[in-house]
Amino acid sequence: MPERTLILLRHAKSDWSGGEADVDRPLNKRGLREAPIAGAWVAGNIGRVDAAVVSPANRTRSTWKLVSAELDGPPPARFDDVAYGASPAELLDILRGLPDDARTVIVVGHNPGIEGLASLLTNGSVSMATSALAVIGFDAPWSSLDASPAVMRAFGRPPAPLPVD
């Protein structure tokens, strides 16, 4: 079992019909339906989550609210302005600053940063649709995340992300 587990979650499907600024876009009906399914998958397959880092965009905050409602004892979320539109390198910087007692962390964010980070850490090509999860394991402290080999443990859109190990 890896020392650390990183769950990358792309926000659920958003609604483009209202003309809101990008940061203010809400979830659409499909997103509202899929986000709790992602949360139930995390609860049933991962269990305890120690920390959450969430972009402050409306669609990521709403996704986290629906996902965390499915978890037993969800952690408080850290809404990080840097996570909105973050590059893989910026997301890595956020993760490297996490406390060592956080064993399992979920990041709720956006493409292309989320799939870029998954690709970077696993040395593969990862394409993440809305509501998709990438569960990545590695044996190192958060501070050395990119310097340690990481392994994709599960990937896909709930209800059935496929285990890859």
NUBA-827514 format. One record per residue: x, y, z of N, C-alpha, C in turn. Coordinates in nm, 2 decimals. Layout:
N
SITE      n_x      n_y      n_z     ca_x     ca_y     ca_z      c_x      c_y      c_z
SITE        X        Y        Z        X        Y        Z        X        Y        Z
...
end
This chain:
165
SITE      n_x      n_y      n_z     ca_x     ca_y     ca_z      c_x      c_y      c_z
SITE     0.08    -0.12     0.00     0.00     0.00     0.00     0.09     0.12     0.00
SITE     0.06     0.22    -0.09     0.15     0.34    -0.09     0.13     0.42     0.03
SITE     0.24     0.50     0.06     0.24     0.59     0.17     0.13     0.70     0.16
SITE     0.12     0.75     0.04     0.03     0.86     0.01    -0.07     0.82    -0.11
SITE    -0.19     0.88    -0.10    -0.28     0.86    -0.21    -0.33     1.00    -0.25
SITE    -0.32     1.03    -0.38    -0.37     1.16    -0.44    -0.49     1.12    -0.53
SITE    -0.60     1.19    -0.50    -0.72     1.17    -0.58    -0.73     1.30    -0.66
SITE    -0.72     1.29    -0.79    -0.75     1.41    -0.87    -0.89     1.39    -0.93
SITE    -0.97     1.50    -0.91    -1.11     1.49    -0.96    -1.13     1.62    -1.05
SITE    -1.17     1.59    -1.17    -1.21     1.71    -1.25    -1.35     1.74    -1.22
SITE    -1.38     1.87    -1.21    -1.52     1.91    -1.17    -1.62     1.84    -1.26
SITE    -1.74     1.84    -1.20    -1.86     1.78    -1.28    -1.90     1.88    -1.39
SITE    -1.98     1.83    -1.48    -2.02     1.90    -1.60    -2.09     2.03    -1.56
SITE    -2.04     2.14    -1.62    -2.10     2.27    -1.59    -2.19     2.32    -1.70
SITE    -2.27     2.42    -1.66    -2.37     2.48    -1.75    -2.32     2.61    -1.82
SITE    -2.32     2.60    -1.95    -2.27     2.71    -2.03    -2.38     2.81    -2.08
SITE    -2.50     2.78    -2.04    -2.62     2.85    -2.10    -2.65     2.99    -2.04
SITE    -2.59     3.02    -1.92    -2.63     3.14    -1.85    -2.55     3.26    -1.88
SITE    -2.44     3.25    -1.95    -2.36     3.37    -1.98    -2.28     3.42    -1.86
SITE    -2.27     3.35    -1.75    -2.19     3.39    -1.64    -2.04     3.39    -1.68
SITE    -1.96     3.46    -1.60    -1.82     3.46    -1.61    -1.77     3.31    -1.58
SITE    -1.66     3.27    -1.64    -1.61     3.13    -1.62    -1.61     3.09    -1.48
SITE    -1.56     3.17    -1.39    -1.54     3.13    -1.25    -1.68     3.11    -1.18
SITE    -1.78     3.17    -1.24    -1.92     3.16    -1.18    -2.01     3.06    -1.23
SITE    -1.96     2.98    -1.34    -2.05     2.89    -1.40    -2.10     2.78    -1.30
SITE    -2.23     2.75    -1.30    -2.28     2.64    -1.21    -2.27     2.51    -1.28
SITE    -2.30     2.40    -1.20    -2.31     2.27    -1.26    -2.44     2.26    -1.34
SITE    -2.44     2.18    -1.44    -2.57     2.15    -1.51    -2.64     2.03    -1.45
SITE    -2.75     1.98    -1.51    -2.82     1.87    -1.45    -2.74     1.74    -1.44
SITE    -2.66     1.72    -1.55    -2.57     1.60    -1.55    -2.47     1.61    -1.45
SITE    -2.41     1.73    -1.43    -2.31     1.75    -1.33    -2.36     1.73    -1.19
SITE    -2.48     1.78    -1.16    -2.55     1.76    -1.03    -2.58     1.61    -1.01
SITE    -2.60     1.53    -1.11    -2.63     1.39    -1.10    -2.50     1.31    -1.08
SITE    -2.39     1.35    -1.15    -2.26     1.27    -1.15    -2.18     1.30    -1.03
SITE    -2.17     1.42    -0.97    -2.09     1.45    -0.86    -2.11     1.36    -0.74
SITE    -2.24     1.34    -0.70    -2.26     1.25    -0.58    -2.21     1.10    -0.62
SITE    -2.22     1.06    -0.74    -2.18     0.93    -0.78    -2.02     0.92    -0.76
SITE    -1.95     1.02    -0.80    -1.81     1.03    -0.77    -1.78     1.02    -0.62
SITE    -1.86     1.09    -0.54    -1.84     1.09    -0.40    -1.86     0.95    -0.34
SITE    -1.97     0.89    -0.39    -2.00     0.75    -0.34    -1.89     0.65    -0.38
SITE    -1.83     0.67    -0.50    -1.72     0.59    -0.54    -1.60     0.61    -0.45
SITE    -1.56     0.73    -0.42    -1.45     0.76    -0.33    -1.48     0.70    -0.19
SITE    -1.60     0.72    -0.14    -1.64     0.66    -0.01    -1.62     0.51     0.00
SITE    -1.67     0.45    -0.11    -1.67     0.30    -0.11    -1.53     0.24    -0.15
SITE    -1.45     0.31    -0.22    -1.32     0.25    -0.26    -1.20     0.31    -0.20
SITE    -1.21     0.43    -0.15    -1.09     0.50    -0.09    -1.11     0.50     0.06
SITE    -1.23     0.55     0.10    -1.25     0.56     0.25    -1.21     0.70     0.29
SITE    -1.14     0.71     0.40    -1.10     0.83     0.46    -1.02     0.92     0.37
SITE    -1.06     1.05     0.36    -0.98     1.15     0.29    -0.94     1.25     0.40
SITE    -0.81     1.28     0.40    -0.75     1.37     0.51    -0.76     1.52     0.48
SITE    -0.75     1.55     0.35    -0.75     1.69     0.31    -0.81     1.71     0.17
SITE    -0.86     1.82     0.15    -0.92     1.86     0.02    -0.87     1.99    -0.03
SITE    -0.82     2.00    -0.15    -0.78     2.13    -0.21    -0.88     2.15    -0.33
SITE    -0.95     2.26    -0.33    -1.05     2.29    -0.42    -1.03     2.42    -0.49
SITE    -1.05     2.43    -0.62    -1.05     2.56    -0.69    -1.17     2.64    -0.64
SITE    -1.16     2.77    -0.63    -1.27     2.85    -0.58    -1.38     2.87    -0.68
SITE    -1.37     2.82    -0.80    -1.47     2.83    -0.90    -1.60     2.77    -0.85
SITE    -1.72     2.83    -0.89    -1.85     2.78    -0.85    -1.86     2.63    -0.88
SITE    -1.82     2.59    -1.00    -1.85     2.45    -1.04    -1.76     2.35    -0.96
SITE    -1.64     2.39    -0.92    -1.56     2.30    -0.84    -1.61     2.30    -0.69
SITE    -1.65     2.41    -0.64    -1.70     2.42    -0.51    -1.83     2.33    -0.50
SITE    -1.92     2.35    -0.60    -2.04     2.27    -0.60    -2.01     2.12    -0.61
SITE    -1.91     2.08    -0.70    -1.87     1.94    -0.71    -1.82     1.89    -0.58
SITE    -1.74     1.97    -0.51    -1.69     1.92    -0.38    -1.80     1.91    -0.28
SITE    -1.89     2.00    -0.27    -2.01     1.99    -0.18    -2.08     1.86    -0.20
SITE    -2.11     1.82    -0.32    -2.18     1.70    -0.35    -2.10     1.58    -0.33
SITE    -1.97     1.58    -0.36    -1.88     1.47    -0.33    -1.86     1.45    -0.18
SITE    -1.83     1.55    -0.11    -1.81     1.54     0.03    -1.93     1.50     0.11
SITE    -2.05     1.53     0.06    -2.17     1.48     0.13    -2.18     1.33     0.13
SITE    -2.11     1.26     0.04    -2.11     1.12     0.04    -2.01     1.05     0.13
SITE    -1.91     1.13     0.18    -1.80     1.08     0.26    -1.84     1.08     0.41
SITE    -1.79     0.98     0.48    -1.81     0.97     0.63    -1.70     1.07     0.69
SITE    -1.74     1.17     0.75    -1.64     1.26     0.81    -1.55     1.33     0.71
SITE    -1.61     1.40     0.61    -1.52     1.46     0.51    -1.43     1.57     0.57
SITE    -1.32     1.59     0.51    -1.23     1.69     0.56    -1.27     1.83     0.52
SITE    -1.23     1.93     0.60    -1.26     2.07     0.55    -1.19     2.09     0.42
SITE    -1.24     2.17     0.34    -1.18     2.21     0.21    -1.10     2.33     0.22
SITE    -0.99     2.33     0.15    -0.90     2.45     0.14    -0.93     2.50     0.00
SITE    -1.00     2.61    -0.01    -1.03     2.67    -0.14    -0.91     2.76    -0.18
SITE    -0.84     2.72    -0.28    -0.71     2.78    -0.31    -0.72     2.86    -0.44
SITE    -0.70     2.99    -0.44    -0.71     3.07    -0.56    -0.62     3.02    -0.67
SITE    -0.50     2.97    -0.63    -0.40     2.93    -0.73    -0.45     2.81    -0.81
SITE    -0.54     2.73    -0.75    -0.59     2.61    -0.81    -0.68     2.64    -0.93
SITE    -0.74     2.76    -0.94    -0.83     2.80    -1.05    -0.74     2.83    -1.17
SITE    -0.75     2.74    -1.27    -0.67     2.76    -1.39    -0.52     2.72    -1.37
SITE    -0.49     2.65    -1.27    -0.35     2.61    -1.24    -0.29     2.52    -1.34
SITE    -0.17     2.54    -1.36    -0.09     2.45    -1.45    -0.05     2.33    -1.36
SITE     0.00     2.22    -1.42     0.05     2.11    -1.34     0.16     2.15    -1.24
SITE     0.25     2.24    -1.28     0.35     2.28    -1.19     0.29     2.36    -1.07
SITE     0.19     2.44    -1.10     0.13     2.52    -0.98     0.06     2.42    -0.89
SITE    -0.01     2.32    -0.95    -0.08     2.22    -0.86     0.03     2.14    -0.78
SITE     0.14     2.11    -0.84     0.25     2.04    -0.77     0.29     2.13    -0.65
SITE     0.31     2.26    -0.67     0.35     2.34    -0.56     0.25     2.34    -0.45
SITE     0.12     2.34    -0.48     0.02     2.34    -0.37     0.04     2.21    -0.30
SITE     0.05     2.10    -0.37     0.06     1.96    -0.30     0.18     1.95    -0.22
SITE     0.29     2.00    -0.27     0.42     1.99    -0.19     0.42     2.06    -0.06
SITE     0.32     2.15    -0.04     0.31     2.23     0.08     0.21     2.16     0.18
SITE     0.16     2.04     0.15     0.06     1.98     0.24     0.13     1.92     0.36
SITE     0.07     1.91     0.47     0.13     1.85     0.59     0.15     1.70     0.57
SITE     0.25     1.65     0.63     0.29     1.50     0.62     0.18     1.41     0.68
SITE     0.10     1.46     0.78     0.00     1.37     0.84    -0.12     1.35     0.74
SITE    -0.12     1.42     0.63    -0.23     1.40     0.53    -0.19     1.28     0.44
SITE    -0.25     1.17     0.46    -0.22     1.05     0.38    -0.29     1.04     0.25
SITE    -0.42     1.09     0.25    -0.50     1.08     0.13    -0.56     1.22     0.11
SITE    -0.53     1.27    -0.01    -0.58     1.41    -0.04    -0.65     1.41    -0.17
SITE    -0.76     1.49    -0.18    -0.83     1.50    -0.30    -0.82     1.65    -0.35
SITE    -0.79     1.66    -0.48    -0.79     1.79    -0.55    -0.90     1.80    -0.65
SITE    -0.99     1.90    -0.63    -1.10     1.92    -0.73    -1.06     2.04    -0.81
SITE    -1.04     2.01    -0.94    -0.99     2.12    -1.02    -1.04     2.11    -1.17
SITE    -0.96     2.17    -1.25    -0.99     2.20    -1.39    -0.89     2.14    -1.49
SITE    -0.93     2.11    -1.61    -0.84     2.08    -1.72    -0.80     2.21    -1.78
SITE    -0.68     2.22    -1.83    -0.59     2.11    -1.86    -0.50     2.07    -1.74
SITE    -0.50     2.15    -1.63    -0.41     2.13    -1.52    -0.42     1.99    -1.45
SITE    -0.55     1.95    -1.43    -0.57     1.82    -1.36    -0.52     1.70    -1.44
SITE    -0.55     1.70    -1.57    -0.50     1.58    -1.65    -0.35     1.60    -1.68
SITE    -0.30     1.72    -1.68    -0.16     1.74    -1.70    -0.08     1.69    -1.58
SITE    -0.14     1.71    -1.46    -0.07     1.67    -1.34    -0.07     1.51    -1.33
SITE    -0.19     1.46    -1.37    -0.20     1.31    -1.37    -0.10     1.25    -1.46
SITE    -0.09     1.31    -1.58     0.01     1.26    -1.68     0.15     1.27    -1.64
SITE     0.18     1.39    -1.58     0.32     1.41    -1.53     0.36     1.32    -1.42
SITE     0.27     1.29    -1.32     0.31     1.21    -1.21     0.32     1.06    -1.25
SITE     0.24     1.02    -1.34     0.24     0.88    -1.38     0.31     0.85    -1.51
SITE     0.37     0.95    -1.57     0.45     0.93    -1.69     0.37     0.87    -1.80
SITE     0.25     0.91    -1.81     0.16     0.85    -1.91     0.07     0.96    -1.97
SITE    -0.01     0.92    -2.06    -0.11     1.02    -2.12    -0.24     0.99    -2.06
SITE    -0.29     1.09    -1.99    -0.42     1.08    -1.91    -0.52     1.18    -1.97
SITE    -0.63     1.14    -2.01    -0.74     1.23    -2.05    -0.86     1.22    -1.96
SITE    -0.89     1.33    -1.90    -1.00     1.33    -1.79    -1.12     1.41    -1.83
SITE    -1.23     1.34    -1.85    -1.36     1.40    -1.88    -1.41     1.46    -1.75
SITE    -1.52     1.54    -1.76    -1.58     1.59    -1.64    -1.62     1.47    -1.54
SITE    -1.60     1.49    -1.41    -1.63     1.40    -1.31    -1.54     1.28    -1.31
SITE    -1.43     1.28    -1.39    -1.34     1.17    -1.39    -1.24     1.18    -1.27
SITE    -1.20     1.06    -1.22    -1.11     1.05    -1.11    -0.98     0.99    -1.16
SITE    -0.87     1.03    -1.10    -0.74     0.96    -1.12    -0.69     0.94    -0.97
SITE    -0.67     0.82    -0.94    -0.62     0.78    -0.80    -0.48     0.74    -0.82
SITE    -0.39     0.82    -0.76    -0.24     0.80    -0.77    -0.18     0.77    -0.64
SITE    -0.10     0.67    -0.64    -0.02     0.63    -0.51     0.12     0.66    -0.53
SITE     0.19     0.70    -0.42     0.33     0.71    -0.42     0.39     0.70    -0.28
SITE     0.51     0.66    -0.27     0.58     0.64    -0.14     0.68     0.74    -0.10
SITE     0.63     0.86    -0.07     0.72     0.97    -0.03     0.64     1.08     0.04
SITE     0.70     1.17     0.10     0.63     1.28     0.16     0.58     1.38     0.05
SITE     0.48     1.46     0.08     0.42     1.55    -0.02     0.53     1.64    -0.08
SITE     0.63     1.68     0.01     0.73     1.77    -0.04     0.81     1.72    -0.15
SITE     0.82     1.59    -0.17     0.90     1.54    -0.28     0.81     1.47    -0.39
SITE     0.69     1.52    -0.40     0.59     1.45    -0.49     0.64     1.42    -0.63
SITE     0.70     1.51    -0.70     0.74     1.49    -0.84     0.87     1.41    -0.85
SITE     0.95     1.41    -0.74     1.08     1.34    -0.74     1.06     1.19    -0.71
SITE     0.95     1.14    -0.67     0.92     1.00    -0.64     0.83     0.94    -0.74
SITE     0.86     0.82    -0.78     0.77     0.75    -0.88     0.63     0.74    -0.83
SITE     0.53     0.76    -0.91     0.39     0.75    -0.87     0.32     0.65    -0.96
SITE     0.22     0.58    -0.91     0.15     0.48    -0.98     0.00     0.51    -0.99
SITE    -0.06     0.50    -1.11    -0.20     0.51    -1.12    -0.27     0.39    -1.07
SITE    -0.35     0.41    -0.96    -0.42     0.30    -0.90    -0.56     0.27    -0.96
SITE    -0.63     0.38    -1.00    -0.76     0.37    -1.06    -0.78     0.50    -1.14
SITE    -0.86     0.48    -1.25    -0.89     0.59    -1.34    -1.02     0.58    -1.41
SITE    -1.09     0.69    -1.42    -1.21     0.69    -1.50    -1.32     0.76    -1.44
SITE    -1.44     0.76    -1.50    -1.56     0.83    -1.44    -1.64     0.73    -1.37
SITE    -1.68     0.76    -1.24    -1.77     0.67    -1.17    -1.90     0.66    -1.25
SITE    -1.97     0.55    -1.23    -1.96     0.47    -1.11    -1.85     0.36    -1.11
SITE    -1.78     0.35    -1.22    -1.68     0.24    -1.23    -1.55     0.28    -1.29
SITE    -1.47     0.37    -1.21    -1.33     0.38    -1.26    -1.26     0.25    -1.25
SITE    -1.18     0.22    -1.35    -1.11     0.09    -1.36    -0.99     0.09    -1.28
SITE    -0.97    -0.01    -1.19    -0.84    -0.02    -1.12    -0.74    -0.05    -1.23
SITE    -0.62     0.00    -1.21    -0.52    -0.02    -1.31    -0.40    -0.11    -1.25
SITE    -0.41    -0.15    -1.12    -0.30    -0.23    -1.07    -0.35    -0.37    -1.04
end
